Amino acid sequence: MQKMFKIVVKISFAATWLGVAAFMAPAAFAAGGEAPDSKVCNDKENPPKDVVTQGGCIVIDRTKGNCNACHQVPGIISGDIATRFESMAQRWPDKAKLRAQIFDASKNNPITVMPPFGKNQILTSDEIDKVVEFILSL
Ligand code: HEC
């Protein structure tokens, strides 16, 4: 009986840890949700392979998107002259419209200060696609 009790205790202990691991896993391993670590972006030996992280690296790269100069991007020091990137998938259910805003913000607002990243070839088409994937994770 005692042995039985010990086994039950051990099993429930293991189950608790499995539960904790499952709970922590999305935060620890899922890409996106916040700016990637610059160490991850600058790792030449092992560059990020998933498009969401690649897009995040473009967003925070001062020579590329530098979006956080104006927008608040979770997880990184940001300027505050533009909107906070949050609930993006809800706010932009049409991916093509979000892409168009980033490609050429002056189409929606001719006097915007947001650079026309696609039209002026600041970012390539492929880079804009990756930025869109990252933005939608926020
Ligand atoms: C120089 C400042 C500046 C930079 C850099 C900038 N934006 Fe903007 N952005 C703005 C402003 C200001 C607006 C508000 C709308 C307007 O001006 O028409 C805006 C609006 C937006 C919007 C629509 C509002 C929202 O929150 O949904 C999106 C999406 C957006 N920007 C994405 C980006 C992305 C992605 C980058 C980087 C690749 C970027 N912006 C870089 C200034 C900037």
Residues whose N, C-alpha, C, O or C-beta is under 5 A from the ligand:
A	BS01	HEC	G65 N66 C67 A69 C70 I81 A82 T83 R84 Q101 I102 N109 T112 V113 M114 P115
